[in-house]
Amino acid sequence: MARGAWTQEARLEAAAVRVEKQLHRDGVVEARRFAVRTEARAIVVAALAFGIGLAAGALGFWGRAALVWEGASVGAAGIVVAASVTLAAASVSYRLAARDPRQAWLKGVTRARRAWMTAAVGVSLAAVFGMVQWMLFHAASMIWPGAAVDTLTATMIVAFVAGGCGYTAFAVAAHVTATRLVLLLFAVVATGFTVSVATTQDDEWYRLNFSELGGRGGITSAVFNATLIIAGGVTALLAMYLLTSLQAWARTESRVTRTRAVIVYFVFLALAACFLGAALVPVTFSQVGHNIFAIGMAIVFGAFLLGLRWVLPCLRWPMIALAYAVAAGIFFSASLFWIGYYTLATHEMVCAGLVVGWLLLFTRTLAAAERADSAAAETDAAA
């Protein structure tokens, strides 16, 4: 009797294993189908965006020569079209991303949170693409001052900008990862600060710090502070993706507890809050208030680096050692600022480079752990 019961239990377990293997195979097949469908949809989006660009260019430049820059120019049309097409394409693509088995966790996100996540992806990509167009057309105006083109050329330029932005935005937003969010964060900050520097009327800002760009008023302050707000949104989104990655790693690594994953989550939420606070409290409004958020960002991240050994003890020693090295590099750069060798702006650039580099390696480490877990599951399914 006992043997029969054991046999029945073994049969049920074997049946469950077979079902799990089949579901895994179906998931792999569906993920590949999603990738192919995404590529096809991106091409369709590019064609539609190209058509929109043609229509917009023809209506805006019909029967007249269009300046490359200044006023109702090709550059202005390119920036508007790039930002609007990118926002629409990225938003639609990110909404469809939940159909990918690799991103099935998005289905469990509440509607309100899903909406702001979509907005963060769409707005940040639109800002980057729009500012890249600003830089390209502004550079063209410096090379060919006062240049103008005919209606057909102006229309085709706008159409190609629209098509390229539509395709790229749809493809990028279809599979957002923590590593891609770090790159997006870097792109937002780099393009935003570049435009702020190019538009400022204060040629001596670099003797102080980057925050001076956010308190001077005009287009410079608007771009700088908007960049910080968007960076805060991307950082908050990165916090969610890191939490998801750590939860996935916890399935095969017992030392990744829920408490430790939540600590990492709140660290990056605190960094996002510091970005927002620095934007909402510019130096011209309150130097002390602005410094609280700016210095707070450094303290939070520095404490995370120094405490990484205890927060995530499952990380390999090279990653822990690199965290200590980055913390030491930040402290060394701060020392050079304190003795007057570096300006604060130089110190900020050095710290930004160190932080982005470490974040890229950190997120790639988490992604490697997820891939290893997925490969183990695929091996089990094939056995």
Backbone torsions as a table, in degrees:
resi	resn	phi	psi	omega
1	MET	NA	-46.3	179.9
2	ALA	-64.2	-37.6	-179.8
3	ARG	-66.1	-39.1	178.4
4	GLY	-63.1	-40.2	178.5
5	ALA	-64.1	-41.6	179.4
6	TRP	-63.4	-41.4	179.9
7	THR	-63.6	-41.1	179.0
8	GLN	-64.3	-41.1	178.3
9	GLU	-63.7	-40.5	179.1
10	ALA	-64.5	-38.3	179.0
11	ARG	-65.1	-42.8	179.0
12	LEU	-63.0	-40.9	179.2
13	GLU	-65.0	-41.7	178.6
14	ALA	-63.7	-39.3	177.9
15	ALA	-63.6	-40.9	178.7
16	ALA	-63.1	-39.8	178.4
17	VAL	-64.0	-41.6	179.0
18	ARG	-63.3	-41.5	178.4
19	VAL	-62.9	-42.8	-179.9
20	GLU	-63.6	-41.0	178.5
21	LYS	-63.9	-41.1	-179.2
22	GLN	-66.7	-39.7	177.6
23	LEU	-63.0	-38.5	178.8
24	HIS	-65.5	-43.0	177.8
25	ARG	-60.9	-43.4	179.6
26	ASP	-62.6	-37.2	179.4
27	GLY	-65.5	-41.8	178.5
28	VAL	-62.7	-44.8	179.3
29	VAL	-62.6	-43.2	-178.7
30	GLU	-67.1	-35.5	177.1
31	ALA	-63.2	-39.6	178.3
32	ARG	-68.2	-39.6	177.2
33	ARG	-63.5	-39.5	178.9
34	PHE	-62.3	-41.5	179.2
35	ALA	-61.7	-42.3	178.9
36	VAL	-66.6	-43.5	178.9
37	ARG	-63.1	-37.9	179.1
38	THR	-61.6	-43.6	179.4
39	GLU	-62.8	-42.6	179.2
40	ALA	-65.0	-42.6	179.0
41	ARG	-64.5	-37.8	179.2
42	ALA	-62.2	-37.9	178.1
43	ILE	-66.4	-41.7	177.6
44	VAL	-63.0	-43.7	178.0
45	VAL	-60.9	-41.1	178.5
46	ALA	-62.1	-40.8	179.2
47	ALA	-65.6	-43.1	178.3
48	LEU	-64.2	-43.1	179.2
49	ALA	-64.4	-38.3	177.1
50	PHE	-60.6	-42.4	178.2
51	GLY	-64.0	-40.8	177.3
52	ILE	-63.1	-41.7	178.3
53	GLY	-63.3	-39.8	176.9
54	LEU	-61.2	-46.1	-179.0
55	ALA	-64.2	-44.5	-179.3
56	ALA	-65.0	-42.3	179.2
57	GLY	-65.8	-42.2	180.0
58	ALA	-63.8	-41.6	179.9
59	LEU	-69.2	-38.9	-175.8
60	GLY	-79.1	-28.9	-173.1
61	PHE	-119.3	15.2	-175.7
62	TRP	-61.3	125.7	172.3
63	GLY	71.9	19.7	179.3
64	ARG	-149.5	157.6	173.8
65	ALA	-79.4	137.3	-176.6
66	ALA	-111.7	131.5	175.9
67	LEU	-68.0	147.2	177.0
68	VAL	-70.8	-33.0	-177.8
69	TRP	-142.6	159.0	178.8
70	GLU	79.2	128.6	176.7
71	GLY	70.1	-148.6	178.8
72	ALA	-78.3	71.6	-170.0
73	SER	-106.2	176.6	175.2
74	VAL	-64.1	-37.9	179.4
75	GLY	-62.5	-45.1	179.3
76	ALA	-62.0	-43.6	178.7
77	ALA	-64.7	-40.6	179.5
78	GLY	-62.6	-41.3	179.8
79	ILE	-65.1	-46.8	-178.9
80	VAL	-64.0	-46.0	-179.3
81	VAL	-65.5	-42.9	-179.6
82	ALA	-60.7	-46.6	-177.8
83	ALA	-67.0	-44.8	-176.7
84	SER	-69.8	-43.9	178.7
85	VAL	-64.9	-42.3	179.0
86	THR	-62.1	-44.5	179.8
87	LEU	-59.7	-46.7	-178.5
88	ALA	-66.9	-47.8	-177.0
89	ALA	-64.8	-43.9	-178.8
90	ALA	-66.8	-38.5	-179.8
91	SER	-64.5	-45.7	179.2
92	VAL	-64.4	-44.9	-177.9
93	SER	-63.1	-41.8	-178.4
94	TYR	-69.6	-31.5	175.4
95	ARG	-66.3	-33.9	179.5
96	LEU	-79.4	-13.8	-173.7
97	ALA	-62.0	-25.5	-178.9
98	ALA	-65.0	-16.9	178.4
99	ARG	-76.1	-12.4	176.8
100	ASP	-78.7	123.7	179.6
101	PRO	-55.7	-29.6	178.9
102	ARG	-71.1	-16.7	179.8
103	GLN	-122.4	28.0	-176.3
104	ALA	-62.4	-21.8	-179.9
105	TRP	-62.2	-20.5	178.8
106	LEU	-64.7	-24.5	179.1
107	LYS	-67.2	-25.5	-179.4
108	GLY	-86.0	-2.9	179.7
109	VAL	-79.2	139.6	180.0
110	THR	-62.7	157.2	-176.4
111	ARG	-60.8	-42.4	-179.1
112	ALA	-64.6	-44.7	179.8
113	ARG	-67.0	-37.3	178.3
114	ARG	-63.1	-35.4	-179.7
115	ALA	-65.7	-45.2	-179.0
116	TRP	-73.2	-29.3	174.6
117	MET	-63.8	-43.4	177.3
118	THR	-62.8	-42.4	179.0
119	ALA	-63.2	-39.8	179.9
120	ALA	-62.6	-44.4	179.8
121	VAL	-66.5	-49.1	-176.2
122	GLY	-64.7	-47.6	-177.3
123	VAL	-67.1	-41.6	-179.1
124	SER	-64.9	-44.1	177.5
125	LEU	-64.9	-40.7	178.1
126	ALA	-62.2	-40.4	178.9
127	ALA	-64.0	-44.5	-179.8
128	VAL	-63.1	-49.3	-177.7
129	PHE	-64.4	-40.0	178.6
130	GLY	-64.3	-42.8	-179.3
131	MET	-72.0	-31.8	174.6
132	VAL	-62.8	-42.2	176.9
133	GLN	-63.2	-39.3	177.7
134	TRP	-58.6	-46.3	-178.2
135	MET	-65.3	-41.1	-178.8
136	LEU	-65.9	-47.6	-178.7
137	PHE	-71.0	-34.0	176.9
138	HIS	-66.1	-40.7	176.8
139	ALA	-63.4	-40.2	178.2
140	ALA	-62.1	-37.5	-179.8
141	SER	-68.9	-28.3	177.9
142	MET	-76.4	-31.8	178.4
143	ILE	-76.3	-42.2	179.4
144	TRP	-123.2	79.6	-177.2
145	PRO	-60.7	133.1	176.5
146	GLY	71.3	13.8	-178.0
147	ALA	-67.6	145.7	177.8
148	ALA	-135.6	152.5	179.8
149	VAL	-128.5	162.1	180.0
150	ASP	-76.3	175.0	-176.2
151	THR	-60.1	-46.6	-177.4
152	LEU	-62.8	-45.4	-179.0
153	THR	-64.3	-43.9	179.2
154	ALA	-61.7	-42.1	-179.4
155	THR	-64.7	-43.3	-179.3
156	MET	-67.1	-36.4	177.6
157	ILE	-61.4	-47.9	-180.0
158	VAL	-62.5	-41.2	-179.1
159	ALA	-64.9	-43.1	179.3
160	PHE	-66.6	-37.5	175.9
161	VAL	-61.2	-45.7	-179.5
162	ALA	-63.2	-46.2	-179.2
163	GLY	-63.5	-44.9	179.8
164	GLY	-64.5	-42.0	179.3
165	CYS	-67.3	-40.4	-179.9
166	GLY	-61.9	-46.9	-179.9
167	TYR	-63.4	-49.6	-175.6
168	THR	-64.4	-44.5	-178.7
169	ALA	-63.1	-42.5	-179.6
170	PHE	-65.0	-43.2	-178.8
171	ALA	-66.7	-40.2	-178.4
172	VAL	-69.9	-44.1	-176.1
173	ALA	-72.8	-15.1	-178.2
174	ALA	-68.7	-27.4	-179.9
175	HIS	-142.4	85.6	179.2
176	VAL	-86.0	133.0	176.7
177	THR	-128.0	169.7	179.0
178	ALA	-62.2	-40.2	179.0
179	THR	-64.1	-42.1	178.0
180	ARG	-65.5	-31.7	177.6
181	LEU	-69.3	-35.8	175.4
182	VAL	-63.3	-43.8	177.2
183	LEU	-63.9	-38.7	177.8
184	LEU	-65.0	-41.4	177.5
185	LEU	-60.0	-44.6	177.5
186	PHE	-62.1	-42.7	-179.5
187	ALA	-63.8	-41.0	179.0
188	VAL	-61.5	-50.3	-177.5
189	VAL	-66.2	-43.5	-177.4
190	ALA	-64.0	-48.8	-178.4
191	THR	-69.0	-41.0	-179.8
192	GLY	-63.6	-44.9	179.5
193	PHE	-68.5	-34.4	178.5
194	THR	-63.9	-44.9	178.2
195	VAL	-64.6	-39.1	178.6
196	SER	-62.6	-43.5	178.9
197	VAL	-64.9	-39.6	-177.8
198	ALA	-70.1	-24.1	-176.3
199	THR	-101.4	-8.9	-177.2
200	THR	-69.9	147.8	176.3
201	GLN	-95.7	-4.7	-179.2
202	ASP	-97.9	103.6	-178.8
203	ASP	-76.9	-5.9	-178.0
204	GLU	-105.5	11.2	-175.9
205	TRP	-59.5	-35.1	-174.2
206	TYR	-66.3	-16.4	177.5
207	ARG	-74.1	-15.0	179.9
208	LEU	-107.1	-94.4	179.0
209	ASN	-161.6	172.1	-178.7
210	PHE	-65.2	-29.0	-177.6
211	SER	-62.2	-22.7	177.2
212	GLU	-60.9	-28.7	179.7
213	LEU	-66.8	-25.6	-178.0
214	GLY	-86.8	-2.5	-177.6
215	GLY	-119.6	9.0	-176.3
216	ARG	-90.0	-10.4	-178.6
217	GLY	83.9	171.2	176.9
218	GLY	76.2	-162.0	-176.1
219	ILE	-64.7	-32.7	-179.1
220	THR	-61.5	-49.8	179.6
221	SER	-64.8	-39.3	-179.2
222	ALA	-61.6	-46.0	-179.7
223	VAL	-66.8	-43.8	-177.2
224	PHE	-62.9	-49.6	-177.5
225	ASN	-69.8	-35.2	175.4
226	ALA	-64.1	-36.5	177.7
227	THR	-62.0	-42.9	179.1
228	LEU	-65.2	-39.2	179.1
229	ILE	-65.1	-45.5	178.5
230	ILE	-64.1	-40.2	177.4
231	ALA	-61.2	-36.7	176.6
232	GLY	-64.0	-40.6	177.5
233	GLY	-64.3	-41.9	178.9
234	VAL	-65.9	-38.6	179.1
235	THR	-65.9	-39.7	176.2
236	ALA	-63.4	-39.5	176.8
237	LEU	-65.8	-39.3	176.6
238	LEU	-60.7	-37.1	178.1
239	ALA	-59.6	-41.7	179.0
240	MET	-65.8	-41.1	-179.7
241	TYR	-69.0	-36.0	176.7
242	LEU	-65.9	-39.9	177.1
243	LEU	-61.2	-42.8	178.5
244	THR	-64.5	-42.1	178.8
245	SER	-62.9	-42.7	-179.9
246	LEU	-68.1	-36.2	176.5
247	GLN	-65.3	-36.7	176.5
248	ALA	-67.9	-40.0	179.0
249	TRP	-65.7	-31.4	-177.9
250	ALA	-62.9	-19.3	179.2
251	ARG	-68.2	-25.5	-180.0
252	THR	-118.9	-5.3	-179.0
253	GLU	-128.6	107.8	-174.5
254	SER	-67.4	-22.9	-178.1
255	ARG	-76.4	-13.8	175.8
256	VAL	-86.3	86.7	-179.6
257	THR	-84.5	166.5	178.6
258	ARG	-61.3	-38.4	-179.7
259	THR	-61.3	-44.4	-179.4
260	ARG	-66.3	-39.6	177.7
261	ALA	-64.1	-39.7	-179.8
262	VAL	-68.4	-34.4	177.0
263	ILE	-60.1	-47.4	178.0
264	VAL	-60.4	-41.6	179.4
265	TYR	-58.4	-47.5	-177.3
266	PHE	-73.8	-27.4	174.7
267	VAL	-60.4	-46.1	-177.9
268	PHE	-76.2	-27.9	171.9
269	LEU	-65.5	-38.1	177.2
270	ALA	-64.4	-39.3	176.4
271	LEU	-63.6	-39.9	177.3
272	ALA	-62.3	-41.7	178.6
273	ALA	-63.3	-35.9	178.0
274	CYS	-66.3	-39.8	175.6
275	PHE	-58.9	-48.2	-178.0
276	LEU	-64.8	-42.5	179.7
277	GLY	-63.2	-41.3	178.4
278	ALA	-63.5	-31.6	178.4
279	ALA	-76.6	-40.5	-176.0
280	LEU	-79.0	-18.7	178.3
281	VAL	-122.4	79.5	-179.7
282	PRO	-67.0	164.1	-176.3
283	VAL	-62.7	-31.2	-179.5
284	THR	-72.4	-20.7	178.7
285	PHE	-86.0	-47.5	178.3
286	SER	-157.7	109.0	178.6
287	GLN	-63.0	-41.7	-179.3
288	VAL	-66.1	-47.2	-179.7
289	GLY	-60.9	-43.0	179.1
290	HIS	-64.0	-41.4	-179.2
291	ASN	-66.3	-30.5	178.1
292	ILE	-59.7	-44.8	-179.7
293	PHE	-73.4	-41.5	-177.9
294	ALA	-66.2	-47.5	179.3
295	ILE	-71.4	-34.9	178.0
296	GLY	-59.5	-36.4	177.9
297	MET	-61.1	-44.3	-179.9
298	ALA	-66.5	-39.5	-178.5
299	ILE	-66.8	-45.0	-178.7
300	VAL	-61.9	-47.3	-177.4
301	PHE	-70.5	-38.8	178.2
302	GLY	-62.5	-41.9	177.8
303	ALA	-64.0	-36.9	178.0
304	PHE	-64.0	-43.2	179.1
305	LEU	-63.2	-46.5	-177.8
306	LEU	-69.0	-28.1	-179.3
307	GLY	-97.6	8.1	-175.3
308	LEU	-60.5	-33.5	-178.9
309	ARG	-60.5	-34.1	-178.9
310	TRP	-92.4	-30.4	179.7
311	VAL	-71.5	-45.4	-179.9
312	LEU	-130.2	75.4	-177.6
313	PRO	-67.6	-11.6	-179.6
314	CYS	-77.4	-12.3	178.9
315	LEU	-67.9	147.3	178.3
316	ARG	-69.5	156.7	-175.4
317	TRP	-61.1	-32.8	177.9
318	PRO	-61.2	-35.5	179.1
319	MET	-68.9	-40.1	177.2
320	ILE	-65.0	-44.2	179.8
321	ALA	-62.7	-39.3	178.4
322	LEU	-64.5	-37.4	177.5
323	ALA	-61.4	-44.0	177.7
324	TYR	-64.5	-38.3	179.9
325	ALA	-65.3	-40.7	178.0
326	VAL	-65.1	-42.4	177.6
327	ALA	-61.2	-40.8	178.3
328	ALA	-66.1	-38.7	177.7
329	GLY	-63.8	-40.0	177.4
330	ILE	-64.2	-43.1	179.3
331	PHE	-65.5	-39.9	178.8
332	PHE	-64.3	-42.2	177.8
333	SER	-63.2	-40.0	177.6
334	ALA	-63.3	-36.9	178.4
335	SER	-63.5	-41.2	177.8
336	LEU	-64.5	-31.9	175.7
337	PHE	-70.5	-42.3	-177.7
338	TRP	-63.8	-32.8	179.7
339	ILE	-88.6	1.0	175.6
340	GLY	89.1	5.8	179.7
341	TYR	-75.3	-40.7	176.7
342	TYR	-103.1	147.3	165.2
343	THR	-80.4	164.8	179.9
344	LEU	-65.2	-34.1	178.6
345	ALA	-63.4	-40.9	178.3
346	THR	-65.2	-43.2	177.8
347	HIS	-60.0	-40.8	179.2
348	GLU	-64.2	-40.2	178.9
349	MET	-66.3	-41.0	178.5
350	VAL	-62.3	-45.8	-179.8
351	CYS	-63.6	-40.9	179.6
352	ALA	-61.0	-42.6	179.0
353	GLY	-63.6	-43.6	179.2
354	LEU	-64.0	-43.2	-177.3
355	VAL	-66.3	-47.0	-179.2
356	VAL	-62.8	-42.9	178.6
357	GLY	-60.4	-43.6	179.8
358	TRP	-67.9	-41.0	179.9
359	LEU	-61.9	-38.7	178.0
360	LEU	-61.2	-44.5	179.9
361	LEU	-69.8	-36.2	179.0
362	PHE	-64.4	-48.1	-179.3
363	THR	-68.4	-33.6	176.6
364	ARG	-67.2	-34.0	176.4
365	THR	-64.2	-44.3	177.7
366	LEU	-64.3	-39.4	178.3
367	ALA	-64.6	-37.1	178.7
368	ALA	-64.9	-37.9	177.2
369	ALA	-64.2	-40.2	177.9
370	GLU	-65.5	-41.4	179.3
371	ARG	-64.4	-38.6	178.6
372	ALA	-63.4	-40.5	178.2
373	ASP	-64.6	-41.6	179.2
374	SER	-66.9	-39.1	179.2
375	ALA	-66.1	-37.5	177.7
376	ALA	-65.0	-40.5	178.7
377	ALA	-65.7	-38.3	179.3
378	GLU	-67.8	-36.5	177.5
379	THR	-65.1	-41.6	177.9
380	ASP	-63.8	-38.3	-180.0
381	ALA	-68.0	-32.9	-178.7
382	ALA	-79.6	-20.0	-177.1
383	ALA	-71.4	NA	NA
